[in-house]
Amino acid sequence: MQMKKKGKKLYDDINITPMLDLAYVLLVIFIIMTTASVQGIKVNVPKASSSVSLAKPTTKAITVDSDGQVYLDTYPVTIDELEAQLRSFKAVTPDFPVVIKGDRVSQFGRITEVLDACGRVGITQLGIVTERVKTS
């Protein structure tokens, strides 16, 4: 079968431009989704020599910022609301870890209130987030 029309011929090339466009779009989507999945409020945490990460999918992050505001994941809560929500999480998952992030200049008494609330609920897996000391 031959084409004998004026100026038209068959192409045996594959145009890969649409495939590259799709690959770039997927790459951008994956980059955005992995950076957007970080939990909690950004605070300036104190430094420590080393720490064990408790990061699991069921880990709850409690943050105390420099003004003394308490957050459960990214939602502001009072100490009573925090205790109630931790009790409801414990009813569903009895052994879930909690990570406490306190700003370096936050009030120690406020962090102690959060620790007391965790103790009243009966949380056994508790961690405090610190920043690693950079050694040169």
Helices and strands as residue ranges (DSSP letters): H 17-36, E 47-48, E 60-64, E 70-72, E 75-77, H 79-92, E 98-102, H 108-121, E 126-128, E 131-132
